């Protein structure tokens, strides 16, 4: 589980460094949550495959489902000067 956490933080750091969004949009979070709720590995809002809490995992755009039900999304942030 600690390996999963560390790799997640590296992805977040990488996304921030190169200007990608870290947090998923609310619509994407909702779609991910609905898919997780149908999954047999989701028990009490925790993924039994990776050990992550569902709410934490679905909120990060840089994360993906361990069984590839949904994937990570890299979108550039829009910077208005």
Buried (B, 14 or more C-beta within 10 A) or exposed (E): EEEBEEEBEEBBEEBEEEEBBBEBEEEBBEBBBEBBEEBEBBEEBBBEEBEBEBEBBBBBBBBBBBEEBBEBBEEEEEEEE
